[in-house]
Amino acid sequence: MDGKTRYQAPALKKGLEILELLAGSSEPLIMSDISAALGRSVSEIFRMLQVLEEHGYIARAEDGYRLTNRLFALGMSQPPIRDLASTALPVMQELARGVGQSCHLAVASGAEMIVIIAIEAPGLSGFAVRVGYRRPLHLSNSGRILLAFQSAESRAAMLGDIRSANPAFDEDELIARLEKVAAAGGASEPSPMLTGITDLSAPILFGGIARAALTVPFVAGPASKTTIEECSASVRQAAAAIGNAMSPIRQWTSPELQEQTP
């Protein structure tokens, strides 16, 4: 292969570049911004935007173009993800009711974790993470759970993805932290985004490998029905229940769940 792409598909490449650019943007982008960012002419970008919009992958508004959830929906329709979601949903709903907190389920996608299910806290108020939320694996409690419970080969590959996206991260410190998480069977860490919230996470295991991470962003207060220690135990019990229920349903032949995700 001598390091070069064997086959060329210029139109497909342009479309993928646009999707990746919009996925990485926190705001909608107008056509001229997309053209400048990709180093392509406005006429090239215009044609691709029209096709992507017609097929429902992007949407146009007054402030520019943005991704729709079509790619996410396609990823969720894959049998392993679909089975995981249908199995986890009732367990997560019961968990949220029992502890009075929200919860969410995350899987690995490249160097990031992505939330695929989110259950809001019962009652009139509470904190919840939205579906589709992404964060680098090594910078989130859910992501570190996904890294900690892997085979040596899979973890090395995932660390390689992180290294490519974040070359300055401290790999030795992260590995030492992952070993502690694996030994503890889960993790409890202050939220890296919001004060007053503690992320309580546990792995959903298939054959000893974490295919997903279950997390409760614990908010202390009158609405909580349990202590933080009791809630952590409930998270681990729920994660184990999901893993046990999934095991006989489907044999996970693929070593990496992230290959099935958007």
Phi, psi and omega in degrees: 000341178044031174078358182254153177293130184286319182240149180243136175220079188304317182295316179298318180300317179297317179297317179293323178299319179295315180299316180294321178296312180294325179295328181271359182261135179278349181230154174301152181239138176277167187300318182294325177294319178296316179301313181294318182295325183264353180067035180236159183289157179297325180295320177298313183293321182302312181297318181292321178298320179298315181293315181296323178291318180300327181268003172082013180275336176225162178227149183247136175225183182298330184266003176131194181262147176218161175288146167268186178266016184297315179298319179298317180296322178296318178296320180292339182279351177297138186308314180299317180292318180298316179295319178299313182296314182293328179284319186285327189305307181295326178293319179293322177298318178293321177299312181299318178295319185291323184258351180071028183227163172281166174209160178212158181243131182233147174235166179274141176219097185065233181268010183236163166256149179228135180279125181251341175220137176222129178247124180286156177293144176292158180099191187271345182215161179161173180248137179214146175270138183280152174296137182094353179298134180237149174202145178308140183307315187282354182250013178224152179296317178299318181296320179292328173298314180296326178284321188293321186258069180224161169292162181300321181292316181294319179296319179299320179294319179293321177295327176297319177297318179296318181299322180293322182274332184223074187297343185267000186288153183274097185291322180297317179295319180295316181298318177298321179292321180295323179297322177293319178298316180296319180293327182278343181080011181168188183208147176229115184220145173302142179300134178284351186251326187226137177283151178085003180238133178244122179278121179251116189231151177213152182276147168261111191258140171230112182062033179081002181250136179283115175263344178200166178232131178259130185224137168249117172281094190285127177245115180288143179153181184300331182288337181288134181267355183221167169283169180295325178293317179295321180295318178300318178296322179294322178298316181292322178295318180294318179298318178295320180297319179295315180298318180294323180289328182282327189308312181283345184284317186212132172276123184275096182281330178283131181287346184229116177295330184297340178291343181264356188259167179297000000 
